[in-house]
Amino acid sequence: MIRWLRLALIVAVARPVARFFTGADVMGRERLPVKGPAIVAANHNSHVDTLLMLTIFKARAVHLVRPAAASDYFLKDPVIGWFSRNLIGIVPVARRKAGSGEDVLAPARQALAEGAIVVVFPEGTRGDASDTMAQLKNGVARLAEAFPEAPVIPVWIQGAGRVLPKGQYIPVPMTCCVLVGEPIRWEGRRSAFMEGLRDALLALKAQAPPLRWSDGDEPDPPPE
């Protein structure tokens, strides 16, 4: 029941909302996985990123898509927590326990072991609206090492940080672009893997078209 409710929510509600606010142009959509285990690694500048990543997959793969998300944010309230776990399908990551000895990636490993498509944001937190990529954290390499058969698909999201910047609550319509790259495979060294992933993301960024407002018009200039 929950699976069908989630599918209906994403296909019938989230997709139209994403289309209205972002336009959601997707380049390389055919490279998105339709089965797991698989890892999708994207840059992160807005909560719109999660909305976009949930809505660009083929319908038959939607039930497998599990975005990694901060448990201190998405599970802080029982109602939001139920919605986040069951309808968004998050994989909770306890960021505040990183470095404490606890395996904060255990839920993501479990999801991959169950055949999920896990969406991760290797920067670890949202950046600003400039689409500048922060230093990547190596959690994604640890997941790739644990599941070397799982492809890691780099994804660059252009413009979501301007639709809903960090700290803002009201989105502004602007056409975004999602660029999907060729999969990366684990080849035995974390440093080489992380360097390859960063290079792949920056290469996708370089291919992104200029941003524009969703109706094709530039905003009015501010008054003098």
C-alpha positions in Angstrom: 0.0 0.0 0.0 2.8 2.4 1.0 4.7 1.6 -2.2 1.7 2.5 -4.4 0.9 5.6 -2.4 4.5 6.8 -2.8 4.4 6.1 -6.5 1.2 8.1 -6.9 2.6 11.0 -4.8 5.8 11.3 -6.9 4.2 10.7 -10.3 1.0 12.6 -9.8 2.0 15.4 -7.4 5.8 15.8 -7.2 6.5 15.6 -10.9 4.0 18.4 -11.9 5.4 20.6 -9.0 9.0 20.0 -10.2 8.0 20.7 -13.8 6.3 24.0 -12.8 9.1 25.4 -10.7 12.1 24.1 -12.6 11.2 23.0 -16.1 13.4 20.0 -15.3 15.4 19.6 -18.5 17.2 16.3 -18.2 20.3 15.5 -20.4 21.4 11.9 -20.4 18.3 10.5 -18.8 18.9 7.1 -20.4 21.9 6.7 -18.1 19.8 6.7 -15.0 19.6 3.2 -13.5 16.3 1.3 -13.5 17.4 -1.3 -11.0 19.7 -1.6 -8.0 22.0 -1.7 -6.3 23.1 1.5 -7.8 24.4 4.8 -6.4 23.6 8.2 -7.9 26.0 11.0 -6.7 24.8 14.6 -7.2 25.8 18.1 -6.2 23.7 19.8 -3.6 22.5 23.4 -3.4 18.9 23.2 -2.4 16.1 21.0 -1.1 14.8 21.2 -4.7 17.7 18.8 -5.5 15.9 15.9 -3.7 12.6 16.8 -5.4 14.3 16.7 -8.8 16.1 13.4 -8.1 12.9 11.7 -7.1 11.0 12.8 -10.2 13.4 12.2 -13.1 13.5 8.4 -12.9 11.2 6.2 -15.0 8.0 5.2 -13.2 9.1 1.6 -12.9 12.2 2.6 -10.9 10.6 5.1 -8.6 10.0 2.6 -5.8 13.7 1.8 -5.7 15.0 5.4 -5.4 16.1 6.3 -1.9 17.7 9.7 -1.3 20.2 9.9 1.6 19.1 12.7 3.9 20.1 14.1 7.3 18.2 12.4 10.1 18.6 15.5 12.4 16.5 17.5 9.8 14.1 15.0 8.3 13.3 12.9 11.4 13.1 15.6 14.0 9.3 15.6 14.0 7.3 12.3 14.1 4.9 13.4 11.4 7.7 14.7 9.1 9.7 11.6 10.0 6.9 9.2 8.8 6.4 11.2 5.6 10.2 11.3 5.0 10.7 7.6 5.6 7.6 6.2 3.9 6.7 8.6 1.1 10.0 10.3 0.3 11.8 7.1 1.1 14.9 8.7 2.6 17.9 6.8 3.8 18.6 8.6 7.1 22.2 9.7 7.8 23.1 10.8 11.3 25.5 13.6 10.4 26.0 14.7 14.0 27.3 11.2 14.9 30.0 11.2 12.2 33.4 10.6 13.8 31.8 9.1 16.9 32.6 5.6 15.9 29.0 4.8 14.8 28.5 3.6 11.3 26.4 6.4 9.9 26.4 4.7 6.5 24.7 1.6 7.8 21.2 2.5 6.5 22.6 3.3 3.1 24.4 0.0 3.0 21.3 -1.8 4.0 19.3 -0.1 1.3 21.9 -1.1 -1.3 21.9 -4.6 -0.1 18.1 -4.6 -0.7 18.6 -3.5 -4.3 17.8 0.2 -3.9 19.0 3.1 -6.0 20.6 5.3 -3.4 20.9 9.0 -4.1 23.8 10.7 -2.2 25.0 14.3 -2.1 28.7 13.9 -1.5 29.2 17.5 -0.4 27.3 16.6 2.7 25.2 19.7 3.0 23.6 22.3 0.8 25.8 25.0 -0.7 24.8 28.4 -2.0 23.0 29.5 -5.1 26.1 29.9 -7.2 26.4 26.2 -8.1 29.9 26.2 -6.7 30.8 22.6 -5.7 32.3 22.1 -2.2 34.8 19.5 -1.2 33.4 16.0 -1.6 33.2 13.7 1.4 34.4 10.1 1.0 31.2 8.4 2.2 30.3 7.7 -1.4 33.6 6.0 -1.9 33.0 3.8 1.1 29.6 2.8 -0.3 31.2 2.0 -3.7 33.9 0.0 -2.0 31.2 -2.1 -0.1 29.3 -2.6 -3.3 31.8 -2.7 -6.1 29.2 -4.2 -8.5 27.0 -1.1 -8.1 27.5 1.6 -10.8 28.0 5.2 -9.5 26.2 7.7 -11.7 27.4 11.3 -11.4 24.6 13.9 -11.8 25.0 17.7 -12.0 22.0 19.8 -11.0 22.2 23.3 -12.4 20.1 26.1 -11.0 18.2 24.5 -8.1 20.0 26.7 -5.6 18.3 29.7 -7.2 14.8 28.2 -7.2 15.0 27.6 -3.4 18.3 28.9 -1.9 19.4 27.6 1.5 17.6 29.4 4.2 14.6 30.4 2.0 11.1 28.8 2.1 9.4 30.2 -1.0 10.6 28.8 -4.3 11.0 31.0 -7.4 10.3 29.5 -10.8 13.5 29.1 -12.9 14.4 26.6 -15.5 16.9 24.0 -14.2 19.0 21.4 -15.9 19.9 18.0 -14.7 22.9 16.4 -16.5 23.5 12.6 -16.0 27.0 11.3 -16.7 28.5 7.9 -17.6 28.7 5.5 -14.6 31.9 5.2 -12.6 33.1 1.9 -11.2 35.0 1.2 -8.1 38.6 0.2 -9.0 40.2 -0.3 -5.6 41.4 3.1 -4.3 39.3 5.7 -2.5 41.4 8.7 -3.5 41.3 7.8 -7.2 37.6 7.1 -7.0 36.9 10.5 -5.4 39.1 12.3 -7.9 37.3 10.6 -10.8 33.9 11.5 -9.3 34.9 15.1 -8.8 36.2 15.4 -12.4 33.0 13.8 -13.7 30.8 16.3 -11.9 32.8 19.3 -13.0 32.8 18.0 -16.6 29.0 17.8 -16.4 28.9 21.3 -15.0 30.9 22.6 -17.9 28.3 21.2 -20.3 25.3 22.9 -18.5 23.5 25.5 -20.5 23.0 29.1 -19.2 20.3 29.5 -16.6 17.1 31.3 -17.5 13.8 32.1 -15.8 11.1 29.5 -16.4 9.0 31.8 -18.7 12.1 32.6 -20.8 12.2 36.2 -19.7 14.9 37.8 -17.6 13.7 39.4 -14.3 13.2 43.1 -14.2 16.2 45.0 -13.1 16.2 46.4 -9.5 15.1 50.1 -9.2 17.8 52.7 -9.1 
